[in-house]
């Protein structure tokens, strides 16, 4: 969501939600009133709360169409949404904090089992994405064509998350090429987690 706001050139107030400190501030009563799922992100606009990254980015695309995050043609839009959903619906949920915490605290998974879990599920998703990006003719400098878009925003976030949990991305040269190109964009630099006010050293 932060990347989408930056690409759209929209100003916003960043309110940090610490997912670990004090048991996770996403579980506080005040945050739960905004987002009963106790997940991030939440975007408040005109007294209304929008949740789920994909829904928020689609809303931003509809309400602030320039610059576009989706292609003009229906097949292109479907492809970009498919690439994005591969990451945000199939890969990211299996590595998020709530899942890994449950695996450790309820299932009793040790560090080795957790690494295997993350490697398996992140690897499956990234492997499938690599094949698509490397073989589909619509891939260009970015996931779709030569302009960054919705799928690239999801790719940047997933590459960051994969590195954070120790997954080796060296097997995915097309993904790494696109991620490296994205990393040079000023919008990506501004939205980087380490550049946010609540970043921890």
ZARO-799629 format. One line per field, with one value per residue: z, y, x of N, C-alpha, C in turn; residue number from 1; chain; residue in one letter. Coordinates in steps of 0.1 Angstrom, whole numbers, plus 2048, in hexadecimal, padded with zeros to 3 digits. Layout:
n.zz <- Z|...
n.yy <- Y|...
n.xx <- X|...
ca.zz <- Z|...
ca.yy <- Y|...
ca.xx <- X|...
c.zz <- Z|...
c.yy <- Y|...
c.xx <- X|...
pos <- NUM|...
unit <- A|...
code <- a|...
END
This chain:
n.zz <- 800|808|7F4|7DE|7E4|7E3|7C8|7BC|7C3|7DA|7F8|81A|83C|850|866|87E|884|89A|896|8A9|8C2|8E3|8E1|8C9|8B9|8A8|8B2|8C5|8D5|8C8|8AE|8A5|8A2|88B|879|87B|876|87F|870|85B|83C|846|838|83E|832|82F|847|843|844|831|829|823|80D|7F0|7EA|7F2|7E1|7C9|7CD|7CE|7B4|7A6|7B0|7AD|791|783|786|774|783|778|759|739|72A|72C|72E|735|74E|75C|75C|76B|784|78A|78D|7A3|7B6|7B9|7C9|7DF|7E9|7E8|7F0|804|81A|826|833|845|864|877|86F|871|88C|897|88D|89C|8B7|8BC|8AB|8B0|8A1|89B|895|87E|871|86C|85A|845|83E|836|821|810|809|801|7EE|7DB|7D1|7C8|7B5|7A2|79A|78F|778|769|765|757|740|734|71B|720|735|73D|742|75A|76F|75E|740|73A|74E|771|785|795|79A|79E|7B5|7C8|7C4|7CC|7E8|7EF|7E9|7FC|813|811|812|82C|83B|835|81D|800|7E3|7CD|7B9|7A7|78E|77C|78D|79F|78E|787|7A0|7A8|795|79D|7B7|7B2|7AE|7B8|7C6|7D1|7E1|7F4|800|80E|828|83B|83A|848|863|87A|877|881|88D
n.yy <- 7F4|80C|810|813|82B|83C|839|844|85E|869|87B|871|868|857|83D|82A|807|7F1|7D0|7BD|7C8|7CB|7B6|7BA|7D5|7D5|7C7|7D7|7E7|800|7FE|7E7|7F0|7FE|7EB|7CD|7B5|7B6|7BB|7C9|7DC|7F9|812|831|846|863|85E|843|821|80E|7ED|7D2|7CD|7C9|7D1|7EC|7F6|7F3|804|81C|81D|820|838|84A|84B|852|852|834|813|7FC|7EB|7F8|7E6|7CB|7B0|7B4|7C0|7AB|799|7A7|7A9|78E|787|797|78D|773|778|787|778|75D|759|76C|76A|751|755|769|77C|773|759|74C|750|740|727|724|727|718|701|6F8|6FA|6FA|70F|705|6F6|70B|71B|708|707|722|724|711|71A|735|731|720|732|748|73B|733|74C|756|745|74E|769|767|75A|764|779|793|79E|7B7|7D0|7D2|7C0|7C0|7CB|7EA|7FC|803|7F2|7E6|7CA|7CB|7DA|7C8|7B4|7C1|7C4|7A9|79E|7AC|7A2|786|786|78F|77A|768|75A|74E|760|75C|749|753|764|777|782|78E|7A1|7B2|7BB|7C8|7DD|7EB|7F3|809|81D|83D|83D|824|824|838|82C|817|7FF|804|81F|82A|83C|82C|819|7FF|7FC
n.xx <- 808|813|826|816|809|81F|826|80F|812|807|801|803|7FC|811|80B|819|816|81F|828|832|83B|82F|81E|813|806|7F2|7DE|7D2|7B6|7AE|7B9|7AD|793|795|79E|792|79E|7B7|7CE|7E8|7EB|7D8|7C4|7B9|7A0|78F|780|77A|784|79A|7A4|7BB|7D5|7D3|7B9|7BA|7CD|7C0|7AB|7B9|7C2|7AA|7A0|7B4|7C0|7D7|7FA|7F5|7F2|7EA|7E7|7D9|7CA|7B2|7BC|7D6|7D2|7C7|7DC|7F0|7E2|7E0|7FC|802|7F0|7F9|80F|805|7EF|7F6|810|81A|807|80E|826|823|824|810|80B|825|82A|815|81D|834|82C|815|814|82E|845|867|884|891|87D|86C|87B|87C|861|85C|86E|864|849|84B|85E|850|83D|84C|85B|848|840|858|85B|844|84A|862|85B|844|838|830|83F|856|86D|863|84B|835|837|849|846|843|82B|80D|813|82E|831|827|83A|852|84D|84A|863|873|868|86E|889|88C|883|896|897|8A7|8AB|8B9|8B4|8A2|8A5|897|884|896|8A3|88E|886|89E|89E|887|88F|89E|88D|87F|867|866|87C|875|85F|86A|86E|882|885|870|85F|85D|870|887|8A8
ca.zz <- 800|809|7E7|7D5|7E8|7DE|7B9|7B8|7C7|7E4|805|824|849|853|874|87F|88C|89D|896|8B3|8CF|8EC|8DC|8BC|8BB|89F|8BA|8CE|8D2|8BF|8A1|8A1|89E|87D|871|884|873|885|866|854|840|846|833|842|829|832|851|840|845|827|82D|819|803|7E2|7E9|7F4|7D5|7BE|7D0|7CA|7A6|7A2|7B4|7A9|786|77D|77C|775|788|770|74A|734|724|736|72F|73D|75C|762|75E|776|790|78C|792|7B0|7BF|7BB|7D4|7EC|7ED|7E8|7F6|810|827|82D|83A|84E|872|87E|86B|877|89A|89A|88B|8A7|8C5|8BD|8A5|8B6|897|89E|88B|872|86B|867|84E|83A|83B|82E|814|807|803|7FA|7E2|7D1|7CB|7C0|7AA|798|795|787|76C|762|761|74E|733|72E|712|725|73E|737|74C|767|76E|752|738|73D|758|77D|788|7A1|79D|7A2|7C3|7CF|7C3|7D5|7F6|7F2|7EA|809|81E|80F|817|83A|841|832|811|7F6|7D6|7C2|7AE|79F|787|777|798|7A4|784|788|7AE|7A8|78E|7A6|7C2|7AE|7AC|7C3|7CE|7D9|7EC|7FE|807|814|837|844|839|84F|870|884|874|88C|887
ca.yy <- 800|818|811|818|839|843|83A|84D|86B|86E|87D|869|868|849|83A|81D|7FC|7E7|7C2|7B5|7CE|7CB|7AC|7BE|7E0|7D3|7C1|7E1|7EA|80B|7F9|7DD|7F8|802|7DF|7C2|7A9|7B9|7BA|7D5|7EA|7FF|81F|839|851|86A|857|835|818|804|7E3|7C8|7D5|7C9|7D9|7FA|7FA|7F4|810|827|81D|825|846|852|843|856|849|827|807|7F1|7EE|7FD|7DB|7C1|7A4|7B9|7C2|79E|793|7AE|7A5|780|787|79D|784|768|77C|78B|76E|74F|758|774|765|746|759|775|77A|76B|74B|747|74F|734|71B|722|726|70E|6F4|6F5|6FA|700|718|6FD|6F3|718|71E|6FF|70C|72F|721|709|721|740|72B|71C|73E|750|732|734|75A|757|73F|756|775|764|754|76B|784|7A1|7A2|7C0|7D5|7CF|7B4|7C1|7D6|7F2|806|7FC|7F2|7DF|7BE|7CF|7DE|7BC|7AD|7C7|7C0|79B|79C|7B1|798|77A|788|791|76D|75F|752|752|763|75A|740|75A|770|781|78A|797|7AB|7BC|7C1|7D2|7E9|7F2|7F8|815|827|845|839|818|829|840|823|80B|7FE|80A|82E|82F|842|822|80F|7FC|7F9
ca.xx <- 800|81C|82C|80B|807|82A|825|804|816|7FE|806|7FC|802|815|809|81F|810|82A|822|838|83C|824|816|80E|7FD|7E6|7D3|7CC|7A7|7AD|7BC|7A2|787|798|7A0|78F|7A6|7C4|7D9|7EC|7E9|7CA|7C5|7AE|79D|782|779|777|790|79C|7AE|7C0|7DD|7CE|7AD|7BE|7D4|7B6|7A3|7C1|7C2|79D|79E|7C0|7C5|7E4|7FE|7EE|7F8|7E5|7E7|7CD|7C2|7AD|7C5|7E2|7CE|7C5|7E9|7F6|7DB|7E4|809|801|7E9|802|818|7FE|7E5|7FB|81E|81B|800|815|832|821|827|806|80D|831|828|80D|825|83E|826|80A|819|83A|84F|874|88A|894|870|867|883|877|853|85D|875|85B|83D|850|865|846|837|856|85F|83E|841|864|857|83B|851|86D|856|838|83D|82C|849|85F|876|85C|843|82C|83C|854|842|83F|81D|808|81A|83C|830|826|847|85C|84A|84D|872|877|863|875|897|88B|882|8A2|896|8B1|8A4|8C2|8AF|898|8AC|88E|87F|8A0|8A5|883|887|8A9|89A|87D|897|8A4|883|87E|85B|869|886|86D|856|872|86B|88D|884|864|862|85E|87A|890|8B6
c.zz <- 800|7FB|7DE|7D8|7E2|7CF|7B4|7BC|7D1|7F1|80F|831|84D|862|876|888|88E|89F|8A1|8C1|8D6|8E7|8CE|8BD|8B1|8A6|8C5|8CB|8C8|8B0|89C|89D|88F|874|87B|881|87A|87C|860|845|841|841|837|838|82C|83C|84F|840|839|82B|821|80E|7F5|7E0|7EA|7E7|7C9|7C0|7CB|7BB|7A0|7A5|7B0|79D|780|788|77E|77B|780|762|745|72E|72F|738|738|74B|763|765|76A|783|794|792|7A1|7BA|7C2|7C8|7E1|7F1|7EF|7F0|804|81C|82E|834|844|85C|87A|87B|872|886|89E|898|897|8B4|8C6|8B7|8AB|8AC|89C|893|87D|86A|865|85A|842|835|832|821|80A|801|7FC|7ED|7D7|7CA|7C3|7B4|79F|792|78B|779|763|75D|756|740|72D|727|717|730|737|741|75A|765|762|74A|73E|747|765|77F|794|7A4|7A3|7B1|7CC|7CF|7CC|7E4|7F9|7F2|7F7|814|81D|815|827|841|83D|826|806|7E8|7CA|7B6|7A5|798|782|782|79E|79B|786|796|7AE|7A0|796|7B1|7BF|7AD|7B9|7CC|7D7|7E4|7F7|807|80F|823|83F|843|841|85D|87B|881|87F|886|888
c.yy <- 80D|81B|818|827|842|844|843|85C|872|870|876|86B|859|847|82C|814|7F2|7D9|7B9|7BB|7CE|7C1|7AF|7C9|7DF|7CC|7CB|7E4|7F5|806|7EF|7E4|7FC|7F5|7D3|7B6|7AB|7B6|7C8|7D2|7ED|80E|826|845|856|862|849|82D|80E|7FB|7DA|7D0|7D5|7D2|7E8|7FF|7FC|801|81D|829|823|834|850|84B|846|858|83B|81C|7FB|7F5|7F2|7F1|7D1|7B5|7A8|7BB|7B5|797|79A|7AA|797|77F|78C|793|777|76B|77F|781|760|74E|75F|76E|759|749|765|771|772|75C|745|746|743|728|719|71F|71B|700|6EF|6F3|701|709|711|6FA|700|71C|715|704|718|72C|71A|712|72E|73C|727|728|746|748|733|742|75C|751|748|763|773|75F|75C|777|792|7A6|7AB|7C4|7D2|7C3|7B4|7CD|7DE|7FD|7FE|7FD|7EA|7D2|7C1|7D3|7D2|7B4|7B3|7C3|7B2|797|7A0|7A7|78B|77B|789|783|763|756|757|754|761|751|746|766|77A|789|793|7A3|7B6|7C3|7CB|7DE|7F1|7F9|805|821|82F|841|82D|81C|830|836|817|80B|805|819|833|833|837|817|80C|7F8|7EC
c.xx <- 809|822|822|809|812|829|81A|808|80D|804|7FD|803|804|813|80E|816|81A|824|828|837|82F|819|80F|803|7F1|7DB|7CD|7BE|7A6|7AF|7B2|796|789|798|79E|797|7B4|7D0|7DD|7ED|7DA|7CC|7B8|7AC|78F|77A|775|785|790|7A7|7B1|7C8|7D8|7C2|7B0|7C5|7CA|7AE|7AC|7C1|7B5|79B|7A9|7C6|7D2|7EF|7F8|7F7|7F4|7E5|7D9|7C4|7BE|7B6|7D1|7DE|7CC|7D2|7F0|7EF|7DF|7F2|809|7FB|7F1|80B|810|7F4|7EB|808|81D|814|807|822|830|823|81D|808|81A|831|81F|815|82F|837|81C|80E|826|846|85C|879|88D|887|86A|86E|87E|86A|854|864|86C|850|841|857|85B|841|840|85B|855|83E|84C|861|84F|843|85B|867|84B|83D|839|836|852|86A|870|853|83A|830|847|851|83F|830|819|810|828|83C|82F|833|852|85A|84D|85C|878|874|86B|883|896|88A|88C|8A0|89F|8A9|8AD|8BE|8A5|89D|8A3|888|88A|8A3|89A|883|892|8A5|890|885|89D|89A|881|872|85E|873|87E|865|85D|86F|875|88C|878|867|864|868|884|89D|8BB
pos <- 1|2|3|4|5|6|7|8|9|10|11|12|13|14|15|16|17|18|19|20|21|22|23|24|25|26|27|28|29|30|31|32|33|34|35|36|37|38|39|40|41|42|43|44|45|46|47|48|49|50|51|52|53|54|55|56|57|58|59|60|61|62|63|64|65|66|67|68|69|70|71|72|73|74|75|76|77|78|79|80|81|82|83|84|85|86|87|88|89|90|91|92|93|94|95|96|97|98|99|100|101|102|103|104|105|106|107|108|109|110|111|112|113|114|115|116|117|118|119|120|121|122|123|124|125|126|127|128|129|130|131|132|133|134|135|136|137|138|139|140|141|142|143|144|145|146|147|148|149|150|151|152|153|154|155|156|157|158|159|160|161|162|163|164|165|166|167|168|169|170|171|172|173|174|175|176|177|178|179|180|181|182|183|184|185|186|187|188|189|190|191|192|193|194|195|196|197|198|199|200|201
unit <- A|A|A|A|A|A|A|A|A|A|A|A|A|A|A|A|A|A|A|A|A|A|A|A|A|A|A|A|A|A|A|A|A|A|A|A|A|A|A|A|A|A|A|A|A|A|A|A|A|A|A|A|A|A|A|A|A|A|A|A|A|A|A|A|A|A|A|A|A|A|A|A|A|A|A|A|A|A|A|A|A|A|A|A|A|A|A|A|A|A|A|A|A|A|A|A|A|A|A|A|A|A|A|A|A|A|A|A|A|A|A|A|A|A|A|A|A|A|A|A|A|A|A|A|A|A|A|A|A|A|A|A|A|A|A|A|A|A|A|A|A|A|A|A|A|A|A|A|A|A|A|A|A|A|A|A|A|A|A|A|A|A|A|A|A|A|A|A|A|A|A|A|A|A|A|A|A|A|A|A|A|A|A|A|A|A|A|A|A|A|A|A|A|A|A|A|A|A|A|A|A
code <- x|x|x|x|x|x|x|x|x|x|x|x|x|x|x|x|x|x|x|x|x|x|x|x|x|x|x|x|x|x|x|x|x|x|x|x|x|x|x|x|x|x|x|x|x|x|x|x|x|x|x|x|x|x|x|x|x|x|x|x|x|x|x|x|x|x|x|x|x|x|x|x|x|x|x|x|x|x|x|x|x|x|x|x|x|x|x|x|x|x|x|x|x|x|x|x|x|x|x|x|x|x|x|x|x|x|x|x|x|x|x|x|x|x|x|x|x|x|x|x|x|x|x|x|x|x|x|x|x|x|x|x|x|x|x|x|x|x|x|x|x|x|x|x|x|x|x|x|x|x|x|x|x|x|x|x|x|x|x|x|x|x|x|x|x|x|x|x|x|x|x|x|x|x|x|x|x|x|x|x|x|x|x|x|x|x|x|x|x|x|x|x|x|x|x|x|x|x|x|x|x
END
